[in-house]
């Protein structure tokens, strides 16, 4: 066996490893019954060049099969004698632990799955390349000149992939004993996992659609179909699948969670709450579900429940996520749980020193207790981390106001609006100060300077 996997043909000199002469040299080195494997990319290459290299390979090797290793890469298998395989032979080969483990990493756990990656044989290659009337040769290495230009051709990969896949053959072409009637539920689940590993959403979705058509009572399949439809940004298909999953298995926390989040996004909070409560009732919520429950109840101003769910998420290892720390701290502030808010803020400051929102949260906790002087350095620290933080300037403005420095408060609020002209709270507080008559309104020049700095 000879395996040729050079770098991309747009690199100087490498196009010569895809020529008729190179394949002639390779054939001389093959033993009787030997095969050659040639890697061929589908990205960053014009369709005419991809077909030219396919035709050149097939011209050298009269018997060819084409396989997909990963989306974007093809493996061309060429030989001087017909080559086929069988499910039984593949099963025997895959019993070898080294082979089995290598294929398992690609989610190929059975021969029938491997055969799904077979794309075409001789007839299809000839049909695909029938409009190419020349070969890629050493004295005319056209790919070396056209391939670099293809790097700037948008959509080349998808055009090649979709176009060549239209010629795809059935597995029985390469393995005559392949029996499509054995594509049962177990096979379809494994097939969906294979497409998921290759990030081919449409094929994963099709596998689950076949599975639920075969077994309409498979609640887990409906849930998986809902998940992949969400990833494909098809909310209506996801909604229908998740509704079936929840109807078939009301205690499925994940299906309830996904449908609840969809209802929340659709602006149906009451339906979402019912489904979230149904998910929580299925058992102690795991980390991510607990955090999502916290976010949902916080959005409905149910801060006590939100805090409990955030606390649960933190206890399960969620402390590595700064967003969770901030959400928990804000819920505690809304509840007036100052001491715990200070504790969680202190943890956030030490765990995430580059997050300006953490010292800001500490400043807010102290500010809410009118501990003006103690809050001051925390807002200053937030500014040190993020010098353009409008929130930090807003905090300093409120500190100054609490300490009786109305002019200083106005200066800090003006800086907040300079950093973010749409900071509603800073604008409102500054307007209140001006209406009270305790500070002078800015003159036109100052206002212009504020807008242009």
Secondary structure by P-SEA (a helix, b strand, c coil): cccccccccccccccccccaaaaaaaaaaccccbbbbbbbbcccccaaaaaaaaaaaaaaccbbbbbbccccbbbbbbcccbbbbcaaaaaaaaccaaaaaaaaaacccccccccccccccaaaaaaaacccccccccccccccccccccccccaaaaaaaaaaacccccccccccccccccccaaaaaaaaaaaaaacaaaaaaaaaaaaaaacccaaaaaaaaaaaaaaaccaaaaaaaaaaaaaacccaaaaaaaaaaaaaaaccaaaaaaaaaaaaacccccaaaaaaaaaaaaaacaaaaaaaaaaaaaaacccccaaaaaaaaaaaaaacaaaaaaaaaaaaaaaccccaaaaaaaaaaaaaacccccaaaaaaaaaaaccccaaaaaaaaaaaaaacaaaaaaaaaaaaaaacccaaaaaaaaaaaaaacccccccaaaaaaaacc
